[in-house]
């Protein structure tokens, strides 16, 4: 197989990344992108409300709320991609990470179980 000349390679790249072509593709798919994103945004907002409710019942200070919300967002992302034992192990790793950053492990575990319905990992 021969070597592709640089001019031909640049021409192919230019055709592939033509701005008008890309804009047409994105414009055609934008309603689908939007329809897929809105339910995720709503789910994320509902999760944040649930996290804040648990934090209020646990008496967590407002200064720590942002860190617990970051944990919640990471857990939300995890639960969008994993379930079962995989989610439980990944959640345990997140709890260890955020405990090392100074958050209360008991509150993190309560968030894991009450908000995300992820069980504690079962070890050997």
Buried (B, 14 or more C-beta within 10 A) or exposed (E): EEEEEEEEEEEEEEEEEEEEEEEEEEEEEEEEEEEEEEEEEEEBEEBBEBBBEBBEEEEBEEEBBEBBBEBBBBBBEBBEEBEEEEBBBBBBEBBEEBBEEEBBEEBBBBBBEEBBEBEEBEEE
